[in-house]
């Protein structure tokens, strides 16, 4: 894992990039929350009582710990949409910030389960009655489905910025209400975008699911490669997602995993073992002790490099192993095969008993770059035979 001097070196390079972007006027200005409020309010002012039941506005400071009351009480079956704008800074100097879709989580009622949307707007039907409350996510993490946190809420004091949230309860379905509101106009295409998201539906590849405490996404989609074979395409930009598929196999000396992948673009040009540059694409395997080993393509680190995850919430859980490095081979379908038992013993210690999941990981939140790749023919191999994952 990177030491303090490596972290400082990465931070220095990111600071240089940020300064250069500022000199070139390429740093995007923070969202105009007043303009957002005016634009959405103008639409609401034209809405008919037949479509909009009621609405409310809320400002959520980045330093506010969960769960913050929205002063918006729902009944089971209510159709709701929310729209959010703003920016939460992890580091203003390095221009590291999170998009609202990743940062803003919700729940209905004190015992309700937490959830978030995949975009800066989201529509849902309340499964139970109670007050709609909101919570900042980063830099904490969820300990359970009711939104208890793994770290002290003091970690939120390191953040800056705020989010502006509009909550709307519809008299009919969300799609019907949005269509009626759209008849009076739109603001920056937000109403149309939410309608499109609803119409699109869930894009999660069949048989897979997103890691619950990171939340859902639109990063992965089931597709076909040039030969008509099933593959999963991944596109990430300023977001993060872990796609998982459950398995249950013994981990023995013969346990191997193989896969094909085509990496078109890496999300980082810096070494990935430091927190502010920890953007990467990978395939991972989880074991019954809760740990995982993740195989990834590094932009700069040598093949064979291994390190514990630098993110505080993932230290001691995830271990990174570089299986390819640099630009050579990008854009080509390549085959990989690893012995899981040997790699675990080499990098992590005494191997556990069983293999429990296969993951696909995409992270681009820190540098807000773009990563693009596809995976195919994922197989787990053992002395007893092969198991197809994809």
MARGUMAR-897919 format. One record per residue (C-alpha): residue number from 1; residue in three letters; x, y, z. Coordinates in Angstrom, 1 decimal. Example, Ala and Ser with C-alpha at 12.3 -4.5 7.8 and 13.67 -1.06 7.14 Angstrom:
<pts>
<pt 1, 'ALA', <12.3, -4.5, 7.8>>
<pt 2, 'SER', <13.7, -1.1, 7.1>>
</pts>
This chain:
<pts>
<pt 1, 'UNK', <0.0, 0.0, 0.0>>
<pt 2, 'UNK', <1.2, 3.5, -0.7>>
<pt 3, 'UNK', <3.0, 5.3, 2.1>>
<pt 4, 'UNK', <2.7, 8.9, 3.2>>
<pt 5, 'UNK', <5.2, 10.2, 0.6>>
<pt 6, 'UNK', <3.3, 8.4, -2.2>>
<pt 7, 'UNK', <0.0, 9.9, -1.0>>
<pt 8, 'UNK', <1.6, 13.4, -0.9>>
<pt 9, 'UNK', <3.1, 12.8, -4.4>>
<pt 10, 'UNK', <-0.3, 11.9, -5.8>>
<pt 11, 'UNK', <-1.9, 14.8, -4.1>>
<pt 12, 'UNK', <0.8, 17.1, -5.5>>
<pt 13, 'UNK', <0.1, 15.9, -9.0>>
<pt 14, 'UNK', <-3.6, 16.3, -8.6>>
<pt 15, 'UNK', <-3.0, 19.8, -7.2>>
<pt 16, 'UNK', <-1.0, 20.7, -10.2>>
<pt 17, 'UNK', <-3.7, 19.5, -12.5>>
<pt 18, 'UNK', <-6.3, 21.4, -10.6>>
<pt 19, 'UNK', <-4.3, 24.6, -10.7>>
<pt 20, 'UNK', <-3.8, 24.2, -14.5>>
<pt 21, 'UNK', <-7.5, 23.7, -15.0>>
<pt 22, 'UNK', <-8.2, 26.8, -13.0>>
<pt 23, 'UNK', <-5.7, 28.8, -15.1>>
<pt 24, 'UNK', <-7.4, 27.5, -18.2>>
<pt 25, 'UNK', <-10.9, 28.2, -16.7>>
<pt 26, 'UNK', <-11.7, 24.5, -17.1>>
<pt 27, 'UNK', <-12.8, 24.0, -13.5>>
<pt 28, 'UNK', <-16.6, 23.8, -13.5>>
<pt 29, 'UNK', <-18.3, 26.3, -11.3>>
<pt 30, 'UNK', <-20.5, 25.0, -8.4>>
<pt 31, 'UNK', <-24.1, 24.5, -9.4>>
<pt 32, 'UNK', <-26.3, 27.6, -9.1>>
<pt 33, 'UNK', <-28.7, 26.5, -6.4>>
<pt 34, 'UNK', <-30.8, 29.7, -6.6>>
<pt 35, 'UNK', <-31.3, 29.2, -10.3>>
<pt 36, 'UNK', <-32.3, 25.6, -9.7>>
<pt 37, 'UNK', <-34.8, 26.6, -7.0>>
<pt 38, 'UNK', <-36.3, 29.3, -9.2>>
<pt 39, 'UNK', <-36.5, 27.1, -12.3>>
<pt 40, 'UNK', <-38.2, 24.2, -10.5>>
<pt 41, 'UNK', <-40.5, 26.4, -8.5>>
<pt 42, 'UNK', <-41.7, 28.1, -11.7>>
<pt 43, 'UNK', <-42.9, 24.7, -13.0>>
<pt 44, 'UNK', <-44.6, 23.9, -9.7>>
<pt 45, 'UNK', <-46.4, 27.2, -9.7>>
<pt 46, 'UNK', <-48.1, 26.1, -12.9>>
<pt 47, 'UNK', <-48.9, 22.6, -11.7>>
<pt 48, 'UNK', <-52.5, 21.7, -11.1>>
<pt 49, 'UNK', <-53.8, 20.4, -7.8>>
<pt 50, 'UNK', <-54.9, 17.3, -9.7>>
<pt 51, 'UNK', <-51.3, 16.2, -10.3>>
<pt 52, 'UNK', <-49.3, 17.6, -7.4>>
<pt 53, 'UNK', <-50.5, 16.6, -3.9>>
<pt 54, 'UNK', <-47.8, 18.7, -2.1>>
<pt 55, 'UNK', <-44.2, 19.5, -2.2>>
<pt 56, 'UNK', <-41.4, 20.8, 0.0>>
<pt 57, 'UNK', <-37.8, 22.2, -0.3>>
<pt 58, 'UNK', <-34.9, 21.2, 1.9>>
<pt 59, 'UNK', <-31.3, 22.3, 2.2>>
<pt 60, 'UNK', <-28.9, 19.6, 3.4>>
<pt 61, 'UNK', <-25.4, 20.8, 4.5>>
<pt 62, 'UNK', <-22.6, 18.5, 3.7>>
<pt 63, 'UNK', <-21.6, 18.5, 7.4>>
<pt 64, 'UNK', <-25.0, 17.2, 8.5>>
<pt 65, 'UNK', <-25.0, 13.6, 9.7>>
<pt 66, 'UNK', <-27.9, 11.3, 8.9>>
<pt 67, 'UNK', <-30.9, 11.3, 9.3>>
<pt 68, 'UNK', <-32.1, 14.8, 8.6>>
<pt 69, 'UNK', <-35.9, 15.4, 8.6>>
<pt 70, 'UNK', <-37.5, 16.5, 5.3>>
<pt 71, 'UNK', <-40.7, 17.7, 7.1>>
<pt 72, 'UNK', <-42.5, 15.6, 4.5>>
<pt 73, 'UNK', <-44.7, 12.9, 5.9>>
<pt 74, 'UNK', <-45.8, 10.0, 3.6>>
<pt 75, 'UNK', <-48.4, 7.3, 3.7>>
<pt 76, 'UNK', <-47.9, 3.8, 2.3>>
<pt 77, 'UNK', <-48.5, 3.8, -1.4>>
<pt 78, 'UNK', <-47.7, 7.5, -2.0>>
<pt 79, 'UNK', <-45.8, 8.2, -5.2>>
<pt 80, 'UNK', <-42.9, 10.6, -4.7>>
<pt 81, 'UNK', <-40.2, 12.2, -6.8>>
<pt 82, 'UNK', <-37.2, 14.1, -5.6>>
<pt 83, 'UNK', <-34.8, 16.4, -7.5>>
<pt 84, 'UNK', <-31.5, 17.3, -6.1>>
<pt 85, 'UNK', <-28.7, 19.8, -7.0>>
<pt 86, 'UNK', <-25.5, 20.8, -5.3>>
<pt 87, 'UNK', <-22.0, 19.6, -4.6>>
<pt 88, 'UNK', <-20.3, 17.9, -1.7>>
<pt 89, 'UNK', <-16.6, 18.6, -1.5>>
<pt 90, 'UNK', <-14.1, 16.1, -0.1>>
<pt 91, 'UNK', <-11.3, 18.5, -1.0>>
<pt 92, 'UNK', <-11.9, 21.9, -2.5>>
<pt 93, 'UNK', <-8.2, 22.5, -3.2>>
<pt 94, 'UNK', <-7.8, 19.3, -5.2>>
<pt 95, 'UNK', <-11.3, 19.8, -6.7>>
<pt 96, 'UNK', <-12.5, 16.4, -5.4>>
<pt 97, 'UNK', <-16.3, 16.3, -5.0>>
<pt 98, 'UNK', <-19.2, 13.9, -5.1>>
<pt 99, 'UNK', <-22.2, 14.1, -7.3>>
<pt 100, 'UNK', <-25.6, 14.4, -5.5>>
<pt 101, 'UNK', <-26.8, 11.0, -6.8>>
<pt 102, 'UNK', <-24.0, 9.2, -4.9>>
<pt 103, 'UNK', <-24.1, 11.3, -1.8>>
<pt 104, 'UNK', <-27.9, 11.6, -1.1>>
<pt 105, 'UNK', <-29.6, 8.6, 0.6>>
<pt 106, 'UNK', <-33.2, 8.5, 1.9>>
<pt 107, 'UNK', <-35.5, 6.4, 4.1>>
<pt 108, 'UNK', <-39.2, 6.6, 5.1>>
<pt 109, 'UNK', <-39.9, 6.2, 8.8>>
<pt 110, 'UNK', <-37.5, 5.5, 11.6>>
<pt 111, 'UNK', <-37.3, 1.8, 10.8>>
<pt 112, 'UNK', <-37.5, 2.1, 7.0>>
<pt 113, 'UNK', <-34.7, 0.7, 4.8>>
<pt 114, 'UNK', <-32.3, 3.2, 3.2>>
<pt 115, 'UNK', <-32.2, 3.7, -0.6>>
<pt 116, 'UNK', <-30.9, 6.1, -3.2>>
<pt 117, 'UNK', <-31.4, 6.8, -6.9>>
<pt 118, 'UNK', <-29.0, 6.4, -9.8>>
<pt 119, 'UNK', <-29.3, 10.0, -11.0>>
<pt 120, 'UNK', <-29.9, 13.5, -9.5>>
<pt 121, 'UNK', <-33.6, 12.7, -9.6>>
<pt 122, 'UNK', <-35.5, 9.7, -8.4>>
<pt 123, 'UNK', <-39.1, 8.5, -8.1>>
<pt 124, 'UNK', <-40.5, 5.8, -5.8>>
<pt 125, 'UNK', <-43.6, 4.5, -4.1>>
<pt 126, 'UNK', <-43.5, 4.6, -0.3>>
<pt 127, 'UNK', <-43.7, 1.0, 1.1>>
<pt 128, 'UNK', <-44.7, 2.3, 4.5>>
<pt 129, 'UNK', <-45.8, 5.5, 6.2>>
<pt 130, 'UNK', <-43.5, 7.9, 8.0>>
<pt 131, 'UNK', <-41.4, 11.0, 7.5>>
<pt 132, 'UNK', <-39.0, 11.1, 4.5>>
<pt 133, 'UNK', <-35.5, 11.7, 5.9>>
<pt 134, 'UNK', <-32.2, 12.2, 4.1>>
<pt 135, 'UNK', <-28.6, 11.3, 4.8>>
<pt 136, 'UNK', <-25.2, 12.2, 3.5>>
<pt 137, 'UNK', <-23.2, 9.1, 2.6>>
<pt 138, 'UNK', <-19.4, 9.8, 2.0>>
<pt 139, 'UNK', <-17.0, 9.6, 3.8>>
<pt 140, 'UNK', <-19.0, 7.2, 6.1>>
<pt 141, 'UNK', <-20.5, 3.9, 5.2>>
<pt 142, 'UNK', <-23.7, 2.1, 6.1>>
<pt 143, 'UNK', <-23.5, -0.6, 8.8>>
<pt 144, 'UNK', <-27.1, -1.9, 8.2>>
<pt 145, 'UNK', <-30.1, -1.4, 6.1>>
<pt 146, 'UNK', <-31.6, 1.1, 8.5>>
<pt 147, 'UNK', <-28.7, 3.5, 8.0>>
<pt 148, 'UNK', <-26.5, 3.1, 11.1>>
<pt 149, 'UNK', <-23.0, 4.2, 10.3>>
<pt 150, 'UNK', <-19.6, 2.4, 10.5>>
<pt 151, 'UNK', <-17.7, 5.5, 11.6>>
<pt 152, 'UNK', <-18.3, 8.3, 14.0>>
<pt 153, 'UNK', <-20.5, 11.1, 12.5>>
<pt 154, 'UNK', <-17.6, 13.4, 13.2>>
<pt 155, 'UNK', <-16.2, 12.5, 9.8>>
<pt 156, 'UNK', <-18.8, 14.7, 8.1>>
<pt 157, 'UNK', <-17.1, 17.8, 9.5>>
<pt 158, 'UNK', <-14.4, 17.4, 7.0>>
<pt 159, 'UNK', <-16.7, 18.0, 4.1>>
<pt 160, 'UNK', <-17.9, 21.3, 2.4>>
<pt 161, 'UNK', <-20.9, 22.3, 0.3>>
<pt 162, 'UNK', <-24.6, 21.5, 0.4>>
<pt 163, 'UNK', <-27.4, 19.9, -1.5>>
<pt 164, 'UNK', <-30.8, 21.5, -2.4>>
<pt 165, 'UNK', <-33.7, 19.0, -2.5>>
<pt 166, 'UNK', <-37.1, 19.3, -4.0>>
<pt 167, 'UNK', <-39.7, 16.6, -2.8>>
<pt 168, 'UNK', <-43.0, 16.1, -4.7>>
<pt 169, 'UNK', <-45.8, 13.9, -3.7>>
<pt 170, 'UNK', <-48.0, 13.1, -6.6>>
<pt 171, 'UNK', <-51.8, 12.5, -6.6>>
<pt 172, 'UNK', <-51.4, 9.8, -9.2>>
<pt 173, 'UNK', <-48.3, 7.9, -10.3>>
<pt 174, 'UNK', <-44.9, 9.7, -10.7>>
<pt 175, 'UNK', <-44.9, 9.2, -14.4>>
<pt 176, 'UNK', <-48.4, 10.7, -14.8>>
<pt 177, 'UNK', <-47.4, 13.7, -12.6>>
<pt 178, 'UNK', <-44.2, 14.3, -14.4>>
<pt 179, 'UNK', <-46.0, 14.2, -17.8>>
<pt 180, 'UNK', <-48.5, 16.8, -16.6>>
<pt 181, 'UNK', <-45.7, 19.0, -15.2>>
<pt 182, 'UNK', <-43.8, 18.6, -18.5>>
<pt 183, 'UNK', <-46.7, 20.1, -20.3>>
<pt 184, 'UNK', <-45.8, 23.5, -18.6>>
<pt 185, 'UNK', <-42.2, 23.3, -19.6>>
<pt 186, 'UNK', <-39.0, 21.9, -18.2>>
<pt 187, 'UNK', <-35.9, 23.1, -16.4>>
<pt 188, 'UNK', <-32.6, 22.0, -17.9>>
<pt 189, 'UNK', <-34.3, 18.8, -19.1>>
<pt 190, 'UNK', <-34.7, 17.4, -15.6>>
<pt 191, 'UNK', <-38.4, 16.4, -15.9>>
<pt 192, 'UNK', <-37.8, 14.7, -19.2>>
<pt 193, 'UNK', <-34.7, 12.9, -17.9>>
<pt 194, 'UNK', <-36.6, 11.5, -14.9>>
<pt 195, 'UNK', <-39.4, 10.3, -17.2>>
<pt 196, 'UNK', <-36.7, 8.6, -19.4>>
<pt 197, 'UNK', <-35.2, 6.9, -16.3>>
<pt 198, 'UNK', <-38.6, 5.6, -15.3>>
<pt 199, 'UNK', <-39.3, 4.3, -18.8>>
<pt 200, 'UNK', <-35.9, 2.7, -19.1>>
<pt 201, 'UNK', <-36.3, 0.7, -15.9>>
<pt 202, 'UNK', <-33.7, -1.4, -14.1>>
<pt 203, 'UNK', <-30.6, -1.9, -16.3>>
<pt 204, 'UNK', <-28.8, -4.4, -13.9>>
<pt 205, 'UNK', <-27.7, -7.5, -15.9>>
<pt 206, 'UNK', <-29.9, -10.5, -15.1>>
<pt 207, 'UNK', <-28.6, -12.7, -12.2>>
<pt 208, 'UNK', <-26.4, -9.9, -10.8>>
<pt 209, 'UNK', <-27.1, -7.2, -8.2>>
<pt 210, 'UNK', <-25.3, -4.1, -7.0>>
<pt 211, 'UNK', <-23.6, -4.1, -3.6>>
<pt 212, 'UNK', <-26.3, -2.7, -1.3>>
<pt 213, 'UNK', <-24.3, -0.3, 0.8>>
<pt 214, 'UNK', <-22.8, 1.4, -2.3>>
<pt 215, 'UNK', <-26.2, 1.6, -3.9>>
<pt 216, 'UNK', <-27.6, 1.0, -7.4>>
<pt 217, 'UNK', <-26.2, 2.3, -10.7>>
<pt 218, 'UNK', <-26.5, 2.4, -14.5>>
<pt 219, 'UNK', <-22.9, 1.5, -14.9>>
<pt 220, 'UNK', <-23.3, -2.1, -16.1>>
<pt 221, 'UNK', <-25.4, -3.5, -18.9>>
<pt 222, 'UNK', <-25.9, -6.9, -20.5>>
<pt 223, 'UNK', <-24.7, -6.9, -24.1>>
<pt 224, 'UNK', <-23.1, -9.0, -26.8>>
<pt 225, 'UNK', <-19.6, -8.9, -28.1>>
<pt 226, 'UNK', <-18.6, -8.8, -31.8>>
<pt 227, 'UNK', <-19.2, -12.6, -32.0>>
<pt 228, 'UNK', <-22.6, -12.5, -30.5>>
<pt 229, 'UNK', <-21.5, -13.9, -27.1>>
<pt 230, 'UNK', <-22.9, -12.6, -23.9>>
<pt 231, 'UNK', <-20.9, -9.9, -22.1>>
<pt 232, 'UNK', <-21.3, -7.2, -19.5>>
<pt 233, 'UNK', <-20.4, -3.7, -20.6>>
<pt 234, 'UNK', <-19.2, -1.2, -18.0>>
<pt 235, 'UNK', <-19.1, 2.6, -18.4>>
<pt 236, 'UNK', <-18.2, 4.7, -15.4>>
<pt 237, 'UNK', <-17.8, 8.5, -15.1>>
<pt 238, 'UNK', <-17.6, 10.3, -11.8>>
<pt 239, 'UNK', <-19.4, 7.4, -10.1>>
<pt 240, 'UNK', <-18.9, 4.1, -8.4>>
<pt 241, 'UNK', <-20.6, 0.7, -8.5>>
<pt 242, 'UNK', <-19.9, -2.9, -7.5>>
<pt 243, 'UNK', <-21.9, -5.6, -9.4>>
<pt 244, 'UNK', <-22.1, -9.0, -7.6>>
<pt 245, 'UNK', <-23.1, -12.5, -8.4>>
<pt 246, 'UNK', <-23.5, -15.1, -5.6>>
<pt 247, 'UNK', <-21.7, -18.4, -5.8>>
<pt 248, 'UNK', <-21.0, -21.2, -3.2>>
<pt 249, 'UNK', <-17.9, -23.2, -3.9>>
<pt 250, 'UNK', <-15.1, -24.6, -1.8>>
<pt 251, 'UNK', <-11.7, -22.9, -2.0>>
<pt 252, 'UNK', <-9.1, -25.5, -2.7>>
<pt 253, 'UNK', <-5.6, -25.7, -4.1>>
<pt 254, 'UNK', <-7.2, -26.3, -7.6>>
<pt 255, 'UNK', <-9.6, -23.2, -7.4>>
<pt 256, 'UNK', <-9.1, -20.9, -10.3>>
<pt 257, 'UNK', <-10.9, -18.1, -12.0>>
<pt 258, 'UNK', <-10.7, -17.2, -15.7>>
<pt 259, 'UNK', <-12.3, -14.4, -17.7>>
<pt 260, 'UNK', <-12.0, -12.3, -20.9>>
<pt 261, 'UNK', <-12.0, -8.6, -20.8>>
<pt 262, 'UNK', <-11.6, -5.7, -23.1>>
<pt 263, 'UNK', <-10.5, -2.5, -21.4>>
<pt 264, 'UNK', <-11.1, 0.5, -23.7>>
<pt 265, 'UNK', <-10.2, 3.3, -21.3>>
<pt 266, 'UNK', <-8.8, 3.4, -17.8>>
<pt 267, 'UNK', <-10.3, 5.9, -15.3>>
<pt 268, 'UNK', <-7.0, 7.0, -13.9>>
<pt 269, 'UNK', <-3.6, 8.0, -15.3>>
<pt 270, 'UNK', <-2.0, 8.0, -11.8>>
<pt 271, 'UNK', <-1.1, 5.1, -9.6>>
<pt 272, 'UNK', <-4.2, 3.8, -7.9>>
<pt 273, 'UNK', <-2.9, 2.9, -4.5>>
<pt 274, 'UNK', <-3.4, 6.3, -3.0>>
<pt 275, 'UNK', <-6.8, 7.6, -1.8>>
<pt 276, 'UNK', <-7.2, 10.6, -4.1>>
<pt 277, 'UNK', <-6.3, 8.6, -7.2>>
<pt 278, 'UNK', <-8.1, 5.3, -6.3>>
<pt 279, 'UNK', <-10.0, 5.0, -9.6>>
<pt 280, 'UNK', <-9.9, 1.6, -11.3>>
<pt 281, 'UNK', <-11.8, -1.2, -13.2>>
<pt 282, 'UNK', <-11.5, -4.7, -11.8>>
<pt 283, 'UNK', <-12.9, -8.2, -11.3>>
<pt 284, 'UNK', <-13.0, -9.5, -7.7>>
<pt 285, 'UNK', <-13.7, -12.7, -5.8>>
<pt 286, 'UNK', <-15.2, -12.6, -2.3>>
<pt 287, 'UNK', <-14.7, -15.4, 0.3>>
<pt 288, 'UNK', <-16.6, -16.6, 3.3>>
<pt 289, 'UNK', <-14.5, -14.6, 5.7>>
<pt 290, 'UNK', <-15.8, -11.4, 4.2>>
<pt 291, 'UNK', <-12.6, -10.5, 2.4>>
<pt 292, 'UNK', <-12.1, -10.1, -1.4>>
<pt 293, 'UNK', <-9.2, -10.1, -3.8>>
<pt 294, 'UNK', <-9.6, -7.8, -6.8>>
<pt 295, 'UNK', <-7.7, -8.1, -10.0>>
<pt 296, 'UNK', <-7.3, -4.9, -11.9>>
<pt 297, 'UNK', <-5.5, -3.2, -14.8>>
<pt 298, 'UNK', <-3.2, -0.4, -13.5>>
<pt 299, 'UNK', <-2.2, 2.7, -15.5>>
<pt 300, 'UNK', <1.3, 2.7, -14.0>>
<pt 301, 'UNK', <1.9, 0.1, -11.2>>
<pt 302, 'UNK', <3.9, -3.0, -12.3>>
<pt 303, 'UNK', <2.2, -6.4, -12.8>>
<pt 304, 'UNK', <2.2, -8.4, -9.6>>
<pt 305, 'UNK', <1.9, -5.4, -7.3>>
<pt 306, 'UNK', <-0.4, -6.1, -4.4>>
<pt 307, 'UNK', <-1.7, -3.8, -1.7>>
<pt 308, 'UNK', <-4.5, -3.4, 0.9>>
<pt 309, 'UNK', <-7.2, -1.0, -0.2>>
<pt 310, 'UNK', <-6.2, 2.6, 0.8>>
<pt 311, 'UNK', <-9.8, 3.6, 1.6>>
<pt 312, 'UNK', <-10.5, 3.6, 5.3>>
<pt 313, 'UNK', <-13.8, 1.7, 5.1>>
<pt 314, 'UNK', <-12.2, -1.0, 3.0>>
<pt 315, 'UNK', <-8.9, -1.6, 4.7>>
<pt 316, 'UNK', <-8.5, -5.2, 5.8>>
<pt 317, 'UNK', <-11.4, -6.2, 3.6>>
<pt 318, 'UNK', <-10.3, -5.7, 0.0>>
<pt 319, 'UNK', <-6.9, -6.5, -1.5>>
<pt 320, 'UNK', <-5.8, -5.3, -4.9>>
<pt 321, 'UNK', <-3.6, -7.2, -7.3>>
<pt 322, 'UNK', <-2.3, -5.7, -10.6>>
<pt 323, 'UNK', <-2.6, -8.2, -13.4>>
<pt 324, 'UNK', <-1.9, -5.8, -16.3>>
<pt 325, 'UNK', <-0.3, -2.4, -16.6>>
<pt 326, 'UNK', <0.1, 0.5, -19.0>>
<pt 327, 'UNK', <-1.5, 1.2, -22.3>>
<pt 328, 'UNK', <-0.4, -1.9, -24.3>>
<pt 329, 'UNK', <-3.4, -4.1, -25.0>>
<pt 330, 'UNK', <-6.1, -1.5, -24.4>>
<pt 331, 'UNK', <-9.0, -2.0, -26.8>>
<pt 332, 'UNK', <-8.3, -5.7, -27.2>>
<pt 333, 'UNK', <-10.1, -8.8, -25.9>>
<pt 334, 'UNK', <-7.6, -10.5, -23.6>>
<pt 335, 'UNK', <-7.7, -13.7, -21.5>>
<pt 336, 'UNK', <-6.9, -14.0, -17.8>>
<pt 337, 'UNK', <-6.6, -17.0, -15.4>>
<pt 338, 'UNK', <-5.6, -16.9, -11.7>>
<pt 339, 'UNK', <-5.3, -19.5, -9.0>>
<pt 340, 'UNK', <-7.3, -18.1, -6.2>>
<pt 341, 'UNK', <-5.8, -20.4, -3.5>>
<pt 342, 'UNK', <-2.3, -19.5, -4.4>>
<pt 343, 'UNK', <-3.0, -15.7, -4.8>>
<pt 344, 'UNK', <-4.8, -15.6, -1.4>>
<pt 345, 'UNK', <-1.9, -17.3, 0.3>>
<pt 346, 'UNK', <0.7, -15.2, -1.4>>
<pt 347, 'UNK', <-1.0, -11.8, -0.8>>
<pt 348, 'UNK', <-3.4, -12.2, 2.1>>
<pt 349, 'UNK', <-2.4, -15.1, 4.3>>
<pt 350, 'UNK', <-4.1, -18.4, 5.2>>
<pt 351, 'UNK', <-6.9, -19.1, 2.7>>
<pt 352, 'UNK', <-10.5, -19.4, 4.0>>
<pt 353, 'UNK', <-12.8, -22.3, 3.2>>
<pt 354, 'UNK', <-15.2, -21.1, 0.5>>
<pt 355, 'UNK', <-15.8, -18.7, -2.4>>
<pt 356, 'UNK', <-19.1, -16.8, -2.0>>
<pt 357, 'UNK', <-19.3, -14.1, -4.8>>
<pt 358, 'UNK', <-17.8, -12.7, -7.9>>
<pt 359, 'UNK', <-17.7, -8.9, -8.3>>
<pt 360, 'UNK', <-17.2, -6.4, -11.1>>
<pt 361, 'UNK', <-15.9, -3.0, -9.7>>
<pt 362, 'UNK', <-15.9, 0.4, -11.3>>
<pt 363, 'UNK', <-14.7, 3.5, -9.5>>
<pt 364, 'UNK', <-14.2, 6.9, -11.0>>
<pt 365, 'UNK', <-15.4, 9.2, -8.2>>
<pt 366, 'UNK', <-12.0, 10.8, -7.2>>
<pt 367, 'UNK', <-10.7, 12.1, -10.4>>
<pt 368, 'UNK', <-14.1, 12.1, -12.2>>
<pt 369, 'UNK', <-12.5, 10.4, -15.3>>
<pt 370, 'UNK', <-14.0, 7.9, -17.6>>
<pt 371, 'UNK', <-13.6, 4.1, -17.5>>
<pt 372, 'UNK', <-14.9, 1.8, -20.2>>
<pt 373, 'UNK', <-14.6, -2.0, -20.6>>
<pt 374, 'UNK', <-16.4, -5.3, -21.1>>
<pt 375, 'UNK', <-16.3, -8.7, -19.4>>
<pt 376, 'UNK', <-17.1, -12.1, -20.8>>
<pt 377, 'UNK', <-16.7, -15.8, -20.2>>
<pt 378, 'UNK', <-16.2, -15.6, -16.4>>
<pt 379, 'UNK', <-15.6, -19.2, -15.1>>
<pt 380, 'UNK', <-14.6, -20.7, -11.8>>
<pt 381, 'UNK', <-12.6, -23.9, -12.1>>
<pt 382, 'UNK', <-12.0, -26.7, -9.6>>
<pt 383, 'UNK', <-11.0, -30.3, -9.6>>
<pt 384, 'UNK', <-14.8, -31.2, -9.6>>
<pt 385, 'UNK', <-15.5, -29.2, -12.8>>
<pt 386, 'UNK', <-16.2, -25.7, -14.0>>
<pt 387, 'UNK', <-18.9, -23.2, -12.9>>
<pt 388, 'UNK', <-20.1, -20.5, -15.4>>
<pt 389, 'UNK', <-20.5, -17.1, -13.8>>
<pt 390, 'UNK', <-21.0, -15.2, -17.1>>
</pts>
